[in-house]
Amino acid sequence: MRMLSRLLKFYYTASHWPEYLAPILDVGLRLYLANVFFKSGLLKVQNWDSTLYLFSDVYHVPFLPPELAASMAASAELVLSALLTIGLLGRFSAAGLFILNIVAVISYAELSDAGINQHLSWGILLGVLLITSHGRWSVDAWLEKRFENQVNKL
């Protein structure tokens, strides 16, 4: 019985070891997703005439004029992915990119199955960051620790 108790204790101790990798996973997800969306935003800005054509004739963003939709999409991809990279307003950034990702899928009716799967993967990863991210290695964590006393007084 003592041996079983030791084995169980070891198992439950060892089962928590992967939690030490959580900050690495968090940073990896942030960098991967930021890279995807930042490159997309850069491409939009670098080929602005093509971007305007796509938003006026191919993508059908509901409720927005094409020029505004293109500007908002490019700005969101560039700014939110930069914030996500450093972990500043990380959950807000993940939520914004999550919404942008949904709008992209809705707006492009001719998206292939592979494209839908890719957007689904990005959405799931953004959801993971939004919901479970501890962001221990982020500007948010540093700010929270730095201003912990002021936050607790609120």
Secondary structure, DSSP 4 states (H G I P E B T S, - for coil): -HHHHHHHHHHHHHTTGGGGGHHHHHHHHHHHHHHHHHHHHHHHHHTHHHHHHIIIII---TTS-HHHHHHHHHHHHHHHHHHHHHTTTHHHHHHHHHHHHHHHHHH-TT--HHHHHHHHHHHHHHHHHHHH---TTSHHHHHHHHTHHHHHH-
